[in-house]
């Protein structure tokens, strides 16, 4: 599966496009790639800065369409891009936990409209919703755990309960949500590669898991 990951960075955001791109890719490759395995193919897609600047890092005509993220960011007004980058990162984390039952696998139907609910909420409202929805959902899930019980849905329900709990714990440990300290791409979707307060750019990267 492929997904977009967000990385908070401290970069020379006033530099020229080439220098900025090189700084972003270098920081990503030295500070995060060592945590990946041979299955984690990746492609840097776009970079959004605190000043509202956006840079394309994936060549046009990419076979997976990863160059389209530059176009997505370009449609956002420059003064709103920084907030959008943070909200997008939180959206991805919410989807990983399947908040509002939004499916984390794109090809599955979103029968309850979870993705729409997540997209329409503000950053603060979504963060609060996560803090309310996940504990309530986990409480119900743990109440149904019966050691030794075997049924056809046990694997899926166990996996989702454990996944929600794990991602929720990582989110709550973030120095500045939703960006967590670096860890495996199998565990989370948004990371900080700098002191969070100094972060002035967000790099979007497509990673295979």
Secondary structure, 3 states (H helix, E strand, C coil): CEEEEEEEECCCCCCCHHHHHHHHHHHHHHHCHHHCCCCCCEEEEEEEECCCCEEECCCCCCCCCCCHHHHHHHCCCHHHHHHHHHHHHHHHHHHHCCHHHCCCCCCCCCCCCHHHHHHHCCHHHHHHHHHHHHHHHHHHHHHCCCCCCCCCCHHHHHHHHHHHHHHHHHHHCCCECCEEECCCCCCCCEEECCCHHHCCEEEEEEEEC
